[in-house]
């Protein structure tokens, strides 16, 4: 009898998040690695074109938002599980009523340990915390196996519940092949000129504007560092009013540029040409912007939290988490071309430790163990 594995791929969207990239990378590789398995993927009807093409991979239309009200309902009442023998939820949570064996990828458990980093709003934040706490705790209690994206994240999970130790496997993120050194330096710079201005030199911040990412720390540090460069903030969502106000209070409006709607190739070019990426996160499960920057030869200044130490692998600068003064000093050091050149070379080598192919192979091993 042919095994069938169902994956929730609803995070596959035109504007990819870190989870979306992880899901897409697995589905690009798993059906080819295991052609004897029938692969199914929940995906929104409008996004089915984003699903990789394999003869043994079929979309199952699911237009409910993965973190919407449908996640609170008994899943078999709403969703088509078909004849799957295994279900993989790759976005931290598991809905109620899932009867078949399941695997969950838990990227981080900030909603369980550091809610203020996720959403500090008193009412909405608490409601969202209840939603995610319920889904994450159900996932880690009920899943046959838990995948997570870093050893640091695995350690946090075991610290939260020591009984999880034998049910966790690390399946790291990796950078897509498009994140690389420029094949045409002039073409790469030309695209950046259209975004930030001709010959503009800049430091780059990439990610959501939420407290855990430390963007306010980056802004304060940049304002304090002696520099003639710009700070470019590339955020998936519009900048919060607090961050805009902080830039105004520091009097650096003319040195800060906000970007949001850029495609992947534009992001690659921005990384290829940045003086450095600043990632002063207070909490992470992995640290995808840092790895993508490293793959492009972009030096990284990051906080010293364990996931970022793990990702950089000695190839970047670290500063104490939350310390804007230390970050300002690191920015000043990064103005030295020889420092940047050394870190750029180290970064490219270090990034090669991570491979989507290896991650897919590890995930497949776990699938087969659970299927028996």
ZARO-130340 format. One line per 8 residues: number of its first residue (from 1); for each residue x, y, z of C-alpha. Coordinates in steps of 0.2 Angstrom, whole numbers, padded with zeros to 4 digits. Example, Ala and Ser with C-alpha at 12.3 -4.5 7.8 and 13.67 -1.06 7.14 Angstrom:
2
1 = 0062,-0022,0039  0068,-0005,0036
END
This chain:
372
1 = 0000,0000,0000  0007,0017,-0005  0010,0029,0010  0002,0046,0009  0009,0061,0018  -0001,0077,0020  0008,0094,0023  0000,0110,0028
9 = 0008,0122,0015  -0004,0137,0018  0011,0148,0022  0016,0147,0004  0012,0165,-0002  0018,0177,-0015  0027,0187,-0001  0036,0173,0008
17 = 0039,0173,0027  0053,0162,0035  0040,0148,0038  0034,0150,0019  0052,0148,0013  0055,0132,0024  0039,0124,0018  0043,0128,0000
25 = 0060,0121,0001  0054,0105,0008  0041,0103,-0005  0053,0106,-0019  0064,0091,-0013  0054,0078,-0003  0043,0071,-0018  0059,0068,-0028
33 = 0068,0061,-0013  0053,0049,-0010  0045,0046,-0027  0036,0030,-0019  0026,0042,-0007  0011,0051,-0012  0012,0069,-0006  -0002,0080,-0003
41 = -0002,0099,0002  -0015,0110,0009  -0014,0127,0000  -0025,0141,-0004  -0033,0141,-0021  -0025,0157,-0026  -0008,0151,-0021  -0008,0134,-0029
49 = 0003,0140,-0043  0017,0142,-0030  0017,0123,-0026  0032,0114,-0034  0028,0103,-0049  0031,0084,-0045  0021,0070,-0052  0018,0063,-0035
57 = 0013,0080,-0026  -0005,0086,-0027  -0013,0101,-0020  -0028,0100,-0008  -0037,0117,-0008  -0039,0124,0010  -0043,0143,0010  -0044,0145,0029
65 = -0030,0156,0036  -0018,0144,0045  -0019,0155,0061  -0037,0160,0059  -0053,0154,0067  -0053,0138,0058  -0038,0133,0068  -0050,0133,0084
73 = -0062,0120,0076  -0060,0101,0076  -0049,0099,0060  -0058,0084,0052  -0074,0094,0052  -0067,0108,0041  -0052,0101,0032  -0048,0086,0020
81 = -0036,0074,0027  -0040,0061,0013  -0031,0045,0016  -0015,0052,0023  -0005,0041,0035  0005,0056,0042  0001,0075,0044  0015,0088,0045
89 = 0010,0105,0052  0026,0116,0049  0020,0132,0058  0021,0129,0077  0003,0124,0080  -0008,0109,0079  -0027,0111,0078  -0039,0101,0088
97 = -0046,0084,0083  -0031,0078,0072  -0032,0059,0074  -0019,0053,0062  0000,0053,0067  0007,0070,0066  0024,0079,0065  0025,0098,0070
105 = 0039,0110,0066  0041,0122,0080  0051,0136,0075  0051,0145,0092  0040,0146,0108  0041,0164,0111  0022,0164,0113  0025,0152,0128
113 = 0040,0161,0136  0041,0179,0130  0024,0185,0125  0029,0204,0126  0041,0201,0112  0027,0195,0101  0013,0207,0104  0014,0218,0119
121 = -0004,0225,0117  -0014,0222,0133  -0030,0215,0126  -0026,0209,0108  -0009,0202,0113  -0017,0192,0127  -0030,0185,0115  -0017,0180,0103
129 = -0006,0173,0116  -0020,0161,0121  -0023,0156,0103  -0004,0152,0100  -0001,0145,0118  -0016,0133,0115  -0010,0128,0098  0008,0126,0102
137 = 0005,0116,0118  -0007,0104,0109  0007,0102,0096  0021,0098,0108  0010,0086,0118  0001,0077,0104  0014,0076,0089  0023,0060,0087
145 = 0039,0070,0083  0044,0088,0084  0056,0096,0071  0064,0113,0075  0076,0124,0066  0091,0126,0077  0099,0117,0092  0096,0133,0102
153 = 0077,0131,0099  0078,0113,0103  0087,0118,0120  0073,0130,0123  0060,0117,0120  0068,0104,0132  0070,0118,0145  0051,0121,0144
161 = 0047,0102,0145  0061,0090,0148  0051,0076,0142  0052,0082,0124  0071,0078,0123  0068,0061,0114  0055,0068,0102  0065,0082,0094
169 = 0076,0083,0079  0084,0098,0072  0080,0102,0054  0089,0119,0050  0084,0133,0038  0095,0136,0024  0097,0150,0011  0089,0148,-0006
177 = 0102,0147,-0021  0097,0165,-0026  0106,0171,-0011  0124,0171,-0017  0138,0182,-0022  0134,0193,-0037  0137,0186,-0054  0136,0204,-0061
185 = 0142,0217,-0048  0137,0232,-0059  0119,0225,-0062  0117,0221,-0044  0122,0239,-0039  0111,0246,-0052  0096,0238,-0045  0101,0245,-0028
193 = 0103,0262,-0034  0085,0262,-0040  0079,0258,-0022  0091,0268,-0011  0099,0281,-0022  0114,0281,-0033  0130,0276,-0024  0122,0277,-0007
201 = 0131,0266,0006  0120,0259,0019  0117,0247,0034  0102,0235,0032  0089,0229,0044  0077,0215,0038  0062,0208,0046  0045,0211,0054
209 = 0044,0226,0066  0040,0216,0082  0049,0219,0098  0059,0203,0097  0068,0209,0082  0076,0224,0091  0074,0236,0077  0073,0250,0089
217 = 0090,0245,0096  0097,0246,0078  0090,0263,0076  0097,0270,0092  0114,0262,0088  0114,0269,0071  0110,0286,0077  0125,0285,0090
225 = 0138,0278,0078  0149,0290,0068  0144,0286,0050  0140,0295,0034  0129,0280,0028  0111,0277,0028  0101,0265,0038  0088,0255,0026
233 = 0074,0246,0036  0066,0232,0025  0051,0226,0034  0037,0215,0028  0024,0226,0036  0023,0244,0038  0034,0252,0052  0025,0254,0068
241 = 0022,0272,0074  0034,0270,0088  0049,0266,0077  0044,0281,0065  0043,0292,0081  0060,0286,0087  0068,0290,0071  0061,0308,0072
249 = 0066,0310,0090  0084,0305,0086  0084,0318,0071  0090,0305,0058  0075,0305,0046  0086,0310,0032  0098,0295,0035  0084,0282,0037
257 = 0075,0274,0023  0060,0262,0024  0056,0249,0011  0043,0235,0011  0037,0230,-0006  0053,0222,-0014  0054,0205,-0023  0067,0192,-0019
265 = 0080,0198,-0032  0079,0215,-0025  0082,0208,-0007  0097,0199,-0014  0104,0214,-0022  0102,0224,-0006  0111,0211,0004  0125,0210,-0009
273 = 0129,0229,-0008  0125,0233,0010  0140,0238,0022  0132,0225,0034  0116,0218,0040  0111,0223,0058  0101,0209,0067  0101,0214,0086
281 = 0087,0202,0090  0081,0199,0108  0074,0182,0104  0074,0171,0088  0071,0153,0083  0084,0154,0070  0089,0170,0061  0085,0169,0043
289 = 0090,0186,0038  0108,0183,0045  0110,0167,0035  0104,0175,0019  0116,0190,0021  0130,0178,0024  0127,0168,0008  0127,0185,-0001
297 = 0144,0189,0007  0136,0203,0018  0145,0205,0035  0133,0203,0049  0132,0212,0066  0121,0202,0077  0116,0200,0096  0124,0186,0106
305 = 0108,0176,0108  0111,0157,0105  0102,0155,0089  0112,0169,0081  0128,0163,0088  0124,0146,0080  0119,0153,0063  0134,0164,0061
313 = 0146,0151,0067  0160,0163,0071  0159,0172,0055  0151,0189,0061  0152,0201,0075  0141,0199,0091  0136,0211,0103  0126,0209,0120
321 = 0108,0208,0116  0099,0224,0120  0115,0235,0121  0113,0249,0108  0130,0256,0114  0139,0240,0110  0130,0239,0093  0135,0257,0089
329 = 0154,0253,0092  0152,0237,0081  0145,0248,0067  0160,0260,0069  0172,0245,0068  0162,0239,0052  0167,0255,0043  0184,0248,0041
337 = 0185,0240,0024  0197,0227,0029  0186,0221,0043  0171,0220,0031  0182,0210,0018  0187,0197,0031  0170,0195,0038  0162,0194,0020
345 = 0174,0179,0016  0171,0170,0032  0152,0173,0030  0151,0164,0013  0160,0149,0019  0150,0148,0035  0134,0149,0026  0138,0133,0017
353 = 0135,0123,0033  0117,0124,0030  0108,0114,0016  0090,0113,0011  0094,0096,0004  0101,0089,0020  0086,0096,0030  0074,0088,0018
361 = 0083,0071,0020  0083,0073,0039  0064,0076,0038  0061,0061,0027  0070,0050,0039  0058,0056,0053  0043,0054,0042  0048,0036,0038
369 = 0051,0032,0057  0034,0038,0061  0026,0029,0047  0035,0013,0052
END
